[in-house]
């Protein structure tokens, strides 16, 4: 049995902190799990370097297929642990395509192929308004000097469209699997993580 949980939300929505805290709570409960980011594993790291290279300019279709290839590889890692926590997943890929007014249907078979690789795929949606998440992200970039991603550099209006698309895809749930919405603004990170860990444990207990 392999359960994959993708944490989705806008940049600045608190995904990374939530994943780290959730993983710690699961470990304390004795739940075997792993966190797989975009650069964990030699294969995914290489694909991520290709995607992020400032010297390469891809067509939208090429970039989408590279990201889907990375998801295939990350899903392959799910066999290593009963529970795999992903920093972003299929919803993030689809949301960027939607924000560019690109039809998802030509890519639908690849999304479905990813989903077919695991027994249980679900999504944790970090629920926060776009304005708050954008302010968080830009403040963090100013304070740390961290460079903005290619997507972030496209500005607030494009990223607002991405945010709306993430919300819509999580409601439709065709590529997200079951969705758990967690408040990552008004609640403390610890309380939000406790909620998510409880939900994951409940899903595990209900699995044959």
ZAMARVO-201184 format. One line per 5 residues: for each residue x, y, z of N, C-alpha, C. Coordinates in nm, 2 decimals, decimal comma. Layout:
<pts>
X:Y:Z:X:Y:Z:X:Y:Z ~ ...
</pts>
This chain:
<pts>
0,09:-0,12:0,00:0,00:0,00:0,00:0,09:0,12:0,00 ~ 0,07:0,21:-0,10:0,15:0,34:-0,10:0,05:0,45:-0,11 ~ 0,06:0,54:-0,01:-0,03:0,66:0,00:0,06:0,78:-0,04 ~ 0,02:0,86:-0,13:0,09:0,98:-0,17:0,00:1,10:-0,14 ~ 0,05:1,19:-0,06:-0,02:1,32:-0,02:0,05:1,44:-0,08
-0,01:1,51:-0,17:0,05:1,63:-0,23:0,00:1,75:-0,16 ~ 0,09:1,84:-0,12:0,06:1,96:-0,05:0,06:2,07:-0,16 ~ -0,06:2,13:-0,17:-0,08:2,23:-0,28:-0,12:2,37:-0,22 ~ -0,09:2,47:-0,30:-0,12:2,61:-0,25:-0,03:2,71:-0,32 ~ -0,07:2,83:-0,31:0,01:2,94:-0,37:0,15:2,95:-0,31
0,24:3,01:-0,38:0,37:3,04:-0,31:0,34:3,13:-0,19 ~ 0,40:3,09:-0,08:0,38:3,17:0,04:0,26:3,12:0,12 ~ 0,20:3,01:0,08:0,08:2,96:0,15:0,12:2,87:0,28 ~ 0,25:2,85:0,29:0,29:2,77:0,41:0,31:2,62:0,39 ~ 0,33:2,58:0,26:0,34:2,44:0,23:0,46:2,38:0,30
0,58:2,44:0,28:0,70:2,38:0,33:0,70:2,36:0,48 ~ 0,66:2,46:0,55:0,65:2,45:0,70:0,55:2,34:0,74 ~ 0,44:2,34:0,67:0,33:2,24:0,70:0,38:2,10:0,68 ~ 0,45:2,08:0,57:0,50:1,94:0,54:0,60:1,90:0,65 ~ 0,69:1,99:0,68:0,80:1,95:0,78:0,73:1,92:0,92
0,64:2,00:0,96:0,57:1,97:1,09:0,48:1,85:1,08 ~ 0,42:1,83:0,97:0,33:1,71:0,96:0,42:1,58:0,96 ~ 0,53:1,59:0,89:0,62:1,47:0,89:0,67:1,44:1,03 ~ 0,70:1,55:1,11:0,75:1,53:1,24:0,65:1,46:1,33 ~ 0,52:1,51:1,32:0,41:1,45:1,40:0,39:1,30:1,36
0,39:1,27:1,23:0,38:1,14:1,19:0,49:1,05:1,24 ~ 0,61:1,10:1,24:0,72:1,02:1,29:0,70:0,99:1,44 ~ 0,66:1,09:1,51:0,63:1,07:1,66:0,52:0,97:1,68 ~ 0,43:0,96:1,59:0,32:0,86:1,60:0,36:0,72:1,55 ~ 0,48:0,71:1,50:0,53:0,58:1,46:0,49:0,55:1,31
0,45:0,65:1,24:0,40:0,63:1,10:0,53:0,65:1,01 ~ 0,56:0,54:0,94:0,67:0,55:0,84:0,63:0,64:0,72 ~ 0,72:0,74:0,69:0,68:0,83:0,59:0,81:0,89:0,53 ~ 0,80:0,95:0,42:0,91:1,02:0,35:0,86:1,15:0,29 ~ 0,94:1,25:0,28:0,91:1,37:0,21:0,99:1,38:0,08
0,92:1,40:-0,03:0,99:1,40:-0,16:0,97:1,54:-0,22 ~ 1,07:1,62:-0,23:1,06:1,75:-0,29:1,10:1,74:-0,44 ~ 1,12:1,86:-0,50:1,15:1,86:-0,64:1,30:1,82:-0,68 ~ 1,38:1,82:-0,57:1,52:1,78:-0,60:1,57:1,67:-0,51 ~ 1,47:1,59:-0,46:1,51:1,47:-0,39:1,52:1,35:-0,48
1,64:1,29:-0,49:1,66:1,18:-0,58:1,74:1,24:-0,70 ~ 1,84:1,16:-0,75:1,92:1,21:-0,86:1,84:1,24:-0,99 ~ 1,74:1,15:-1,01:1,66:1,17:-1,13:1,57:1,30:-1,13 ~ 1,50:1,32:-1,02:1,42:1,44:-1,01:1,50:1,56:-1,00 ~ 1,62:1,55:-0,94:1,71:1,67:-0,93:1,75:1,71:-1,07
1,78:1,62:-1,16:1,83:1,65:-1,29:1,72:1,71:-1,37 ~ 1,60:1,66:-1,36:1,48:1,72:-1,44:1,45:1,86:-1,39 ~ 1,46:1,88:-1,25:1,44:2,01:-1,20:1,54:2,11:-1,25 ~ 1,67:2,07:-1,26:1,77:2,16:-1,31:1,74:2,20:-1,45 ~ 1,69:2,10:-1,53:1,66:2,13:-1,67:1,54:2,23:-1,68
1,44:2,21:-1,59:1,32:2,30:-1,59:1,36:2,44:-1,55 ~ 1,45:2,45:-1,45:1,48:2,58:-1,39:1,60:2,65:-1,46 ~ 1,67:2,59:-1,55:1,78:2,65:-1,61:1,75:2,79:-1,68 ~ 1,82:2,89:-1,64:1,80:3,02:-1,70:1,85:3,03:-1,84 ~ 1,93:2,93:-1,88:1,98:2,93:-2,02:1,89:2,86:-2,12
1,78:2,80:-2,07:1,70:2,73:-2,16:1,56:2,79:-2,16 ~ 1,50:2,79:-2,28:1,36:2,85:-2,30:1,28:2,75:-2,37 ~ 1,18:2,69:-2,30:1,10:2,59:-2,35:0,96:2,64:-2,40 ~ 0,90:2,56:-2,49:0,76:2,59:-2,52:0,68:2,54:-2,40 ~ 0,56:2,59:-2,39:0,47:2,56:-2,28:0,45:2,41:-2,27
0,43:2,34:-2,39:0,41:2,20:-2,39:0,53:2,12:-2,34 ~ 0,65:2,17:-2,38:0,78:2,10:-2,34:0,79:2,11:-2,19 ~ 0,77:2,23:-2,13:0,79:2,25:-1,99:0,68:2,16:-1,91 ~ 0,56:2,16:-1,96:0,46:2,08:-1,90:0,50:1,93:-1,90 ~ 0,55:1,88:-2,01:0,58:1,74:-2,02:0,70:1,71:-1,93
0,80:1,80:-1,92:0,91:1,78:-1,83:0,86:1,77:-1,68 ~ 0,77:1,86:-1,65:0,71:1,86:-1,51:0,64:1,73:-1,48 ~ 0,56:1,68:-1,58:0,49:1,55:-1,57:0,59:1,44:-1,56 ~ 0,70:1,44:-1,63:0,80:1,34:-1,62:0,86:1,34:-1,48 ~ 0,88:1,45:-1,43:0,93:1,46:-1,29:0,83:1,40:-1,19
0,70:1,42:-1,21:0,60:1,36:-1,12:0,60:1,21:-1,14 ~ 0,61:1,16:-1,26:0,62:1,02:-1,28:0,74:0,96:-1,19 ~ 0,85:1,03:-1,19:0,97:0,98:-1,12:0,94:0,99:-0,97 ~ 0,88:1,10:-0,92:0,85:1,12:-0,78:0,75:1,01:-0,73 ~ 0,66:0,98:-0,82:0,56:0,88:-0,78:0,63:0,74:-0,77
0,73:0,72:-0,85:0,80:0,59:-0,85:0,87:0,58:-0,71 ~ 0,91:0,69:-0,65:0,97:0,68:-0,52:0,87:0,64:-0,41 ~ 0,75:0,64:-0,44:0,65:0,61:-0,33:0,66:0,47:-0,28 ~ 0,72:0,38:-0,36:0,73:0,24:-0,32:0,83:0,23:-0,20 ~ 0,90:0,33:-0,17:1,00:0,33:-0,06:0,94:0,34:0,08
0,82:0,39:0,08:0,76:0,42:0,21:0,61:0,41:0,20 ~ 0,54:0,37:0,31:0,39:0,36:0,31:0,33:0,50:0,28 ~ 0,39:0,61:0,33:0,33:0,74:0,31:0,44:0,83:0,25 ~ 0,40:0,90:0,14:0,49:0,99:0,08:0,43:1,13:0,08 ~ 0,50:1,23:0,13:0,45:1,37:0,13:0,52:1,44:0,02
0,45:1,50:-0,08:0,50:1,57:-0,19:0,49:1,72:-0,17 ~ 0,59:1,80:-0,20:0,58:1,94:-0,20:0,54:1,98:-0,34 ~ 0,41:2,01:-0,36:0,34:2,03:-0,48:0,32:1,89:-0,55 ~ 0,22:1,90:-0,65:0,19:1,78:-0,72:0,12:1,81:-0,85 ~ 0,03:1,72:-0,89:-0,04:1,74:-1,02:-0,12:1,86:-1,04
-0,18:1,90:-0,93:-0,26:2,03:-0,93:-0,18:2,15:-0,97 ~ -0,06:2,16:-0,92:0,03:2,27:-0,95:0,06:2,28:-1,10 ~ 0,09:2,16:-1,16:0,12:2,16:-1,30:0,00:2,20:-1,38 ~ -0,12:2,15:-1,35:-0,24:2,18:-1,42:-0,28:2,33:-1,40 ~ -0,26:2,38:-1,28:-0,30:2,52:-1,26:-0,22:2,62:-1,34
-0,09:2,59:-1,37:-0,01:2,68:-1,45:-0,06:2,68:-1,59 ~ -0,09:2,56:-1,64:-0,15:2,54:-1,78:-0,28:2,62:-1,79 ~ -0,36:2,60:-1,69:-0,49:2,67:-1,69:-0,47:2,83:-1,69 ~ -0,38:2,87:-1,61:-0,35:3,02:-1,61:-0,31:3,07:-1,74 ~ -0,25:2,99:-1,83:-0,21:3,03:-1,96:-0,32:2,99:-2,07
-0,44:2,96:-2,02:-0,55:2,93:-2,11:-0,52:2,81:-2,20 ~ -0,45:2,71:-2,15:-0,41:2,59:-2,23:-0,50:2,48:-2,19 ~ -0,56:2,41:-2,29:-0,65:2,30:-2,26:-0,58:2,19:-2,20 ~ -0,63:2,13:-2,09:-0,57:2,02:-2,02:-0,59:1,89:-2,09 ~ -0,68:1,88:-2,18:-0,72:1,74:-2,24:-0,60:1,67:-2,30
-0,51:1,74:-2,38:-0,40:1,67:-2,44:-0,31:1,61:-2,34 ~ -0,31:1,66:-2,22:-0,22:1,61:-2,11:-0,29:1,51:-2,02 ~ -0,42:1,49:-2,04:-0,50:1,42:-1,94:-0,45:1,27:-1,92 ~ -0,40:1,21:-2,03:-0,35:1,07:-2,02:-0,23:1,07:-1,93 ~ -0,15:1,17:-1,94:-0,03:1,17:-1,85:-0,06:1,19:-1,71
-0,16:1,28:-1,68:-0,20:1,29:-1,54:-0,26:1,16:-1,49 ~ -0,34:1,10:-1,57:-0,40:0,97:-1,53:-0,29:0,86:-1,51 ~ -0,19:0,86:-1,60:-0,08:0,77:-1,58:-0,01:0,78:-1,45 ~ 0,01:0,91:-1,41:0,07:0,93:-1,28:-0,01:0,88:-1,17 ~ -0,14:0,90:-1,17:-0,23:0,86:-1,07:-0,24:0,71:-1,06
-0,22:0,64:-1,18:-0,23:0,50:-1,18:-0,11:0,43:-1,11 ~ 0,00:0,51:-1,09:0,12:0,45:-1,03:0,11:0,43:-0,88 ~ 0,01:0,49:-0,81:0,00:0,47:-0,67:-0,14:0,43:-0,63 ~ -0,15:0,36:-0,52:-0,28:0,31:-0,48:-0,37:0,42:-0,42 ~ -0,32:0,52:-0,36:-0,40:0,62:-0,29:-0,33:0,76:-0,31
-0,40:0,85:-0,38:-0,34:0,98:-0,40:-0,44:1,08:-0,35 ~ -0,39:1,17:-0,26:-0,48:1,27:-0,20:-0,41:1,41:-0,20 ~ -0,48:1,51:-0,17:-0,42:1,65:-0,17:-0,45:1,72:-0,04 ~ -0,36:1,79:0,01:-0,38:1,88:0,12:-0,37:2,02:0,06 ~ -0,48:2,10:0,07:-0,48:2,23:0,01:-0,46:2,34:0,12
-0,35:2,41:0,11:-0,32:2,52:0,21:-0,40:2,64:0,18 ~ -0,50:2,66:0,26:-0,61:2,76:0,24:-0,57:2,89:0,29 ~ -0,54:2,98:0,20:-0,50:3,12:0,24:-0,54:3,21:0,12 ~ -0,57:3,33:0,15:-0,60:3,42:0,03:-0,48:3,45:-0,05 ~ -0,50:3,48:-0,18:-0,38:3,51:-0,26:-0,30:3,63:-0,21
-0,37:3,74:-0,18:-0,30:3,86:-0,13:-0,21:3,83:-0,01 ~ -0,26:3,75:0,08:-0,18:3,72:0,20:-0,06:3,63:0,16 ~ -0,08:3,53:0,08:0,03:3,44:0,04:0,13:3,52:-0,05 ~ 0,09:3,61:-0,13:0,18:3,68:-0,22:0,27:3,78:-0,13 ~ 0,20:3,84:-0,03:0,28:3,93:0,06:0,38:3,85:0,14
0,34:3,73:0,18:0,44:3,65:0,26:0,56:3,61:0,17 ~ 0,53:3,57:0,05:0,63:3,53:-0,04:0,73:3,64:-0,08 ~ 0,68:3,75:-0,11:0,76:3,87:-0,15:0,84:3,92:-0,03 ~ 0,78:3,92:0,08:0,86:3,96:0,20:0,97:3,87:0,23 ~ 0,95:3,74:0,22:1,05:3,64:0,24:1,17:3,66:0,14
1,13:3,68:0,02:1,23:3,70:-0,08:1,32:3,83:-0,05 ~ 1,25:3,93:-0,01:1,33:4,06:0,03:1,42:4,03:0,15 ~ 1,37:3,96:0,25:1,45:3,94:0,37:1,56:3,84:0,35 ~ 1,54:3,74:0,27:1,65:3,64:0,25:1,73:3,66:0,13 ~ 1,69:3,74:0,04:1,76:3,76:-0,09:1,74:3,65:-0,19
1,65:3,56:-0,16:1,63:3,44:-0,25:1,57:3,49:-0,38 ~ 1,62:3,43:-0,49:1,56:3,47:-0,62:1,42:3,42:-0,64 ~ 1,34:3,50:-0,71:1,21:3,45:-0,74:1,21:3,34:-0,85 ~ 1,11:3,26:-0,85:1,11:3,15:-0,95:1,06:3,21:-1,08 ~ 1,07:3,14:-1,19:1,02:3,18:-1,32:0,87:3,22:-1,31
0,79:3,14:-1,24:0,65:3,17:-1,23:0,63:3,29:-1,15 ~ 0,70:3,31:-1,04:0,68:3,43:-0,95:0,72:3,56:-1,03 ~ 0,82:3,54:-1,11:0,86:3,66:-1,19:0,76:3,71:-1,29 ~ 0,66:3,63:-1,31:0,55:3,67:-1,41:0,45:3,76:-1,34 ~ 0,47:3,79:-1,21:0,39:3,89:-1,15:0,27:3,85:-1,08
0,21:3,94:-1,00:0,09:3,90:-0,92:-0,03:3,86:-1,00 ~ -0,06:3,92:-1,11:-0,18:3,89:-1,18:-0,18:3,75:-1,23 ~ -0,07:3,71:-1,29:-0,06:3,57:-1,34:-0,07:3,47:-1,23 ~ 0,00:3,50:-1,12:0,00:3,41:-1,00:-0,14:3,41:-0,93 ~ -0,21:3,52:-0,94:-0,35:3,52:-0,89:-0,43:3,42:-0,97
-0,41:3,42:-1,11:-0,48:3,32:-1,19:-0,45:3,18:-1,15 ~ -0,32:3,16:-1,12:-0,28:3,02:-1,08:-0,34:2,99:-0,95 ~ -0,35:3,08:-0,86:-0,42:3,06:-0,73:-0,56:3,02:-0,75 ~ -0,63:3,09:-0,83:-0,78:3,06:-0,86:-0,79:2,92:-0,92 ~ -0,69:2,89:-1,01:-0,70:2,76:-1,07:-0,67:2,64:-0,98
-0,58:2,66:-0,88:-0,56:2,56:-0,78:-0,68:2,54:-0,70 ~ -0,75:2,65:-0,66:-0,88:2,63:-0,58:-0,98:2,55:-0,66 ~ -0,99:2,59:-0,79:-1,09:2,52:-0,88:-1,06:2,37:-0,89 ~ -0,94:2,34:-0,92:-0,90:2,20:-0,94:-0,92:2,12:-0,81 ~ -0,90:2,18:-0,70:-0,92:2,11:-0,57:-1,07:2,08:-0,55
-1,15:2,17:-0,60:-1,30:2,15:-0,59:-1,34:2,04:-0,68 ~ -1,29:2,05:-0,81:-1,33:1,95:-0,91:-1,28:1,81:-0,87 ~ -1,16:1,80:-0,81:-1,09:1,68:-0,76:-1,07:1,57:-0,87 ~ -1,07:1,61:-0,99:-1,04:1,50:-1,10:-0,90:1,46:-1,10 ~ -0,80:1,54:-1,06:-0,66:1,50:-1,06:-0,60:1,52:-0,92
-0,68:1,57:-0,83:-0,63:1,59:-0,69:-0,65:1,47:-0,60 ~ -0,75:1,39:-0,63:-0,79:1,29:-0,53:-0,87:1,36:-0,42 ~ -0,90:1,29:-0,31:-0,96:1,35:-0,20:-0,88:1,47:-0,15 ~ -0,95:1,58:-0,11:-0,88:1,70:-0,07:-0,91:1,73:0,07 ~ -0,81:1,77:0,15:-0,83:1,82:0,28:-0,78:1,97:0,28
-0,87:2,06:0,31:-0,84:2,20:0,32:-0,80:2,24:0,46 ~ -0,68:2,30:0,47:-0,63:2,34:0,60:-0,60:2,49:0,60 ~ -0,65:2,55:0,71:-0,62:2,70:0,72:-0,48:2,72:0,76 ~ -0,40:2,79:0,67:-0,26:2,82:0,70:-0,24:2,97:0,73 ~ -0,35:3,04:0,76:-0,33:3,18:0,79:-0,37:3,21:0,94
-0,49:3,18:0,97:-0,54:3,22:1,11:-0,50:3,12:1,22 ~ -0,46:3,00:1,18:-0,42:2,90:1,27:-0,27:2,89:1,28 ~ -0,21:2,84:1,39:-0,07:2,83:1,40:-0,02:2,71:1,31 ~ 0,10:2,72:1,26:0,15:2,61:1,18:0,14:2,47:1,25 ~ 0,16:2,47:1,38:0,15:2,35:1,46:0,01:2,29:1,46
-0,09:2,38:1,48:-0,23:2,34:1,48:-0,27:2,28:1,35 ~ -0,23:2,35:1,24:-0,26:2,31:1,11:-0,20:2,17:1,08 ~ -0,07:2,15:1,12:0,00:2,03:1,10:-0,07:1,91:1,17 ~ -0,11:1,94:1,30:-0,18:1,84:1,38:-0,31:1,79:1,31 ~ -0,38:1,89:1,25:-0,50:1,85:1,18:-0,47:1,76:1,06
-0,37:1,80:0,98:-0,33:1,72:0,87:-0,29:1,58:0,91 ~ -0,20:1,57:1,01:-0,15:1,44:1,05:-0,27:1,35:1,10 ~ -0,36:1,41:1,17:-0,48:1,33:1,21:-0,56:1,28:1,09 ~ -0,58:1,36:0,99:-0,65:1,32:0,87:-0,57:1,21:0,80 ~ -0,44:1,22:0,79:-0,36:1,12:0,72:-0,37:0,98:0,80
-0,36:0,99:0,93:-0,38:0,87:1,02:-0,51:0,81:1,00 ~ -0,62:0,89:0,99:-0,75:0,84:0,97:-0,76:0,77:0,84 ~ -0,70:0,82:0,73:-0,70:0,76:0,60:-0,63:0,63:0,61 ~ -0,52:0,62:0,68:-0,44:0,50:0,69:-0,53:0,39:0,76 ~ -0,60:0,43:0,87:-0,68:0,34:0,94:-0,80:0,28:0,86
-0,84:0,36:0,77:-0,96:0,32:0,68:-0,92:0,23:0,56 ~ -0,78:0,23:0,54:-0,73:0,15:0,42:-0,72:0,00:0,46 ~ -0,78:-0,08:0,37:-0,77:-0,23:0,40:-0,63:-0,28:0,41
</pts>
